């Protein structure tokens, strides 16, 4: 199984070093989630 704790630490470090990329990633995730909600409602 994946080491989720270590992965979270790496993600946190990357987020601190690249705040603009974090915002882009959040937007992509939000779009993906919103897209899935639209698909389920049809």
N, CA, C and O atoms as CSV, one atom per row, in Angstrom:
chain,resi,resn,atom,element,x,y,z
A,1,UNK,N,N,0.846,-1.190,0.000
A,1,UNK,CA,C,0.000,0.000,0.000
A,1,UNK,C,C,0.892,1.255,0.000
A,1,UNK,O,O,2.003,1.234,0.529
A,2,UNK,N,N,0.404,2.312,-0.583
A,2,UNK,CA,C,1.179,3.536,-0.696
A,2,UNK,C,C,1.372,4.190,0.668
A,2,UNK,O,O,0.525,4.077,1.555
A,3,UNK,N,N,2.494,4.871,0.816
A,3,UNK,CA,C,2.786,5.602,2.048
A,3,UNK,C,C,2.109,6.966,1.950
A,3,UNK,O,O,2.700,7.927,1.457
A,4,UNK,N,N,0.876,7.041,2.419
A,4,UNK,CA,C,0.111,8.277,2.280
A,4,UNK,C,C,0.690,9.401,3.122
A,4,UNK,O,O,0.631,10.563,2.719
A,5,UNK,N,N,1.241,9.084,4.264
A,5,UNK,CA,C,1.860,10.112,5.100
A,5,UNK,C,C,3.030,10.766,4.386
A,5,UNK,O,O,3.152,11.991,4.376
A,6,UNK,N,N,3.890,9.947,3.789
A,6,UNK,CA,C,5.028,10.482,3.061
A,6,UNK,C,C,4.588,11.271,1.840
A,6,UNK,O,O,5.181,12.294,1.499
A,7,UNK,N,N,3.550,10.785,1.190
A,7,UNK,CA,C,3.038,11.486,0.018
A,7,UNK,C,C,2.466,12.844,0.422
A,7,UNK,O,O,2.642,13.830,-0.294
A,8,UNK,N,N,1.790,12.897,1.556
A,8,UNK,CA,C,1.224,14.160,2.037
A,8,UNK,C,C,2.342,15.151,2.364
A,8,UNK,O,O,2.226,16.342,2.075
A,9,UNK,N,N,3.416,14.655,2.965
A,9,UNK,CA,C,4.549,15.529,3.280
A,9,UNK,C,C,5.157,16.095,2.004
A,9,UNK,O,O,5.477,17.282,1.938
A,10,UNK,N,N,5.317,15.252,0.997
A,10,UNK,CA,C,5.877,15.713,-0.280
A,10,UNK,C,C,4.953,16.739,-0.932
A,10,UNK,O,O,5.418,17.733,-1.488
A,11,UNK,N,N,3.656,16.499,-0.863
A,11,UNK,CA,C,2.691,17.437,-1.440
A,11,UNK,C,C,2.748,18.774,-0.712
A,11,UNK,O,O,2.672,19.832,-1.337
A,12,UNK,N,N,2.881,18.721,0.604
A,12,UNK,CA,C,2.949,19.962,1.388
A,12,UNK,C,C,4.199,20.753,1.020
A,12,UNK,O,O,4.141,21.973,0.861
A,13,UNK,N,N,5.328,20.063,0.884
A,13,UNK,CA,C,6.574,20.735,0.494
A,13,UNK,C,C,6.437,21.353,-0.893
A,13,UNK,O,O,6.857,22.490,-1.112
A,14,UNK,N,N,5.861,20.619,-1.814
A,14,UNK,CA,C,5.676,21.126,-3.174
A,14,UNK,C,C,4.748,22.329,-3.170
A,14,UNK,O,O,4.963,23.286,-3.914
A,15,UNK,N,N,3.718,22.283,-2.336
A,15,UNK,CA,C,2.762,23.387,-2.269
A,15,UNK,C,C,3.436,24.653,-1.751
A,15,UNK,O,O,3.163,25.750,-2.240
A,16,UNK,N,N,4.300,24.505,-0.778
A,16,UNK,CA,C,4.992,25.679,-0.232
A,16,UNK,C,C,5.940,26.278,-1.249
A,16,UNK,O,O,6.131,27.494,-1.283
A,17,UNK,N,N,6.533,25.438,-2.077
A,17,UNK,CA,C,7.503,25.911,-3.066
A,17,UNK,C,C,6.830,26.461,-4.327
A,17,UNK,O,O,7.430,27.263,-5.043
A,18,UNK,N,N,5.595,26.040,-4.605
A,18,UNK,CA,C,4.930,26.384,-5.871
A,18,UNK,C,C,3.466,26.764,-5.656
A,18,UNK,O,O,2.577,26.052,-6.125
A,19,UNK,N,N,3.195,27.863,-4.963
A,19,UNK,CA,C,1.794,28.205,-4.664
A,19,UNK,C,C,0.923,28.400,-5.909
A,19,UNK,O,O,-0.270,28.098,-5.879
A,20,UNK,N,N,1.506,28.901,-6.999
A,20,UNK,CA,C,0.701,29.104,-8.206
A,20,UNK,C,C,0.283,27.767,-8.810
A,20,UNK,O,O,-0.810,27.656,-9.366
A,21,UNK,N,N,1.122,26.771,-8.709
A,21,UNK,CA,C,0.772,25.445,-9.223
A,21,UNK,C,C,-0.316,24.801,-8.374
A,21,UNK,O,O,-1.144,24.047,-8.886
A,22,UNK,N,N,-0.313,25.096,-7.088
A,22,UNK,CA,C,-1.351,24.575,-6.201
A,22,UNK,C,C,-2.708,25.141,-6.623
A,22,UNK,O,O,-3.700,24.413,-6.682
A,23,UNK,N,N,-2.745,26.427,-6.911
A,23,UNK,CA,C,-4.005,27.040,-7.347
A,23,UNK,C,C,-4.486,26.414,-8.648
A,23,UNK,O,O,-5.679,26.155,-8.805
A,24,UNK,N,N,-3.572,26.169,-9.583
A,24,UNK,CA,C,-3.943,25.542,-10.848
A,24,UNK,C,C,-4.483,24.132,-10.604
A,24,UNK,O,O,-5.475,23.725,-11.210
A,25,UNK,N,N,-3.827,23.399,-9.720
A,25,UNK,CA,C,-4.260,22.032,-9.424
A,25,UNK,C,C,-5.639,22.038,-8.777
A,25,UNK,O,O,-6.483,21.204,-9.103
A,26,UNK,N,N,-5.871,22.981,-7.857
A,26,UNK,CA,C,-7.185,23.076,-7.206
A,26,UNK,C,C,-8.266,23.329,-8.242
A,26,UNK,O,O,-9.339,22.727,-8.189
A,27,UNK,N,N,-7.984,24.225,-9.190
A,27,UNK,CA,C,-8.958,24.515,-10.239
A,27,UNK,C,C,-9.252,23.277,-11.074
A,27,UNK,O,O,-10.407,23.007,-11.401
A,28,UNK,N,N,-8.217,22.525,-11.418
A,28,UNK,CA,C,-8.408,21.314,-12.225
A,28,UNK,C,C,-9.221,20.274,-11.465
A,28,UNK,O,O,-10.106,19.633,-12.030
A,29,UNK,N,N,-8.918,20.113,-10.189
A,29,UNK,CA,C,-9.659,19.141,-9.377
A,29,UNK,C,C,-11.109,19.575,-9.243
A,29,UNK,O,O,-12.020,18.755,-9.361
A,30,UNK,N,N,-11.324,20.857,-8.997
A,30,UNK,CA,C,-12.691,21.378,-8.861
A,30,UNK,C,C,-13.472,21.163,-10.156
A,30,UNK,O,O,-14.630,20.747,-10.124
A,31,UNK,N,N,-12.844,21.446,-11.285
A,31,UNK,CA,C,-13.504,21.236,-12.574
A,31,UNK,C,C,-13.841,19.767,-12.781
A,31,UNK,O,O,-14.919,19.442,-13.279
A,32,UNK,N,N,-12.931,18.881,-12.404
A,32,UNK,CA,C,-13.167,17.447,-12.571
A,32,UNK,C,C,-14.321,16.990,-11.688
A,32,UNK,O,O,-15.176,16.220,-12.124
A,33,UNK,N,N,-14.343,17.466,-10.449
A,33,UNK,CA,C,-15.416,17.079,-9.523
A,33,UNK,C,C,-16.742,17.647,-10.000
A,33,UNK,O,O,-17.754,16.947,-10.003
A,34,UNK,N,N,-16.742,18.908,-10.403
A,34,UNK,CA,C,-17.979,19.529,-10.902
A,34,UNK,C,C,-18.463,18.819,-12.159
A,34,UNK,O,O,-19.666,18.643,-12.350
A,35,UNK,N,N,-17.545,18.417,-13.003
A,35,UNK,CA,C,-17.908,17.692,-14.219
A,35,UNK,C,C,-18.559,16.366,-13.887
A,35,UNK,O,O,-19.535,15.974,-14.527
A,36,UNK,N,N,-18.032,15.674,-12.895
A,36,UNK,CA,C,-18.599,14.392,-12.485
A,36,UNK,C,C,-19.987,14.569,-11.901
A,36,UNK,O,O,-20.858,13.728,-12.122
A,37,UNK,N,N,-20.213,15.646,-11.162
A,37,UNK,CA,C,-21.540,15.902,-10.591
A,37,UNK,C,C,-22.553,16.121,-11.707
A,37,UNK,O,O,-23.685,15.642,-11.635
A,38,UNK,N,N,-22.139,16.844,-12.735
A,38,UNK,CA,C,-23.039,17.092,-13.867
A,38,UNK,C,C,-23.401,15.783,-14.553
A,38,UNK,O,O,-24.552,15.580,-14.940
A,39,UNK,N,N,-22.425,14.895,-14.705
A,39,UNK,CA,C,-22.669,13.613,-15.360
A,39,UNK,C,C,-23.656,12.764,-14.566
A,39,UNK,O,O,-24.492,12.080,-15.156
A,40,UNK,N,N,-23.571,12.800,-13.246
A,40,UNK,CA,C,-24.438,11.978,-12.405
A,40,UNK,C,C,-25.874,12.469,-12.409
A,40,UNK,O,O,-26.798,11.680,-12.210
A,41,UNK,N,N,-26.075,13.759,-12.631
A,41,UNK,CA,C,-27.417,14.326,-12.577
A,41,UNK,C,C,-28.221,14.042,-13.832
A,41,UNK,O,O,-29.449,14.128,-13.803
A,42,UNK,N,N,-27.567,13.708,-14.925
A,42,UNK,CA,C,-28.277,13.484,-16.194
A,42,UNK,C,C,-28.960,12.153,-16.229
A,42,UNK,O,O,-29.600,11.813,-17.225
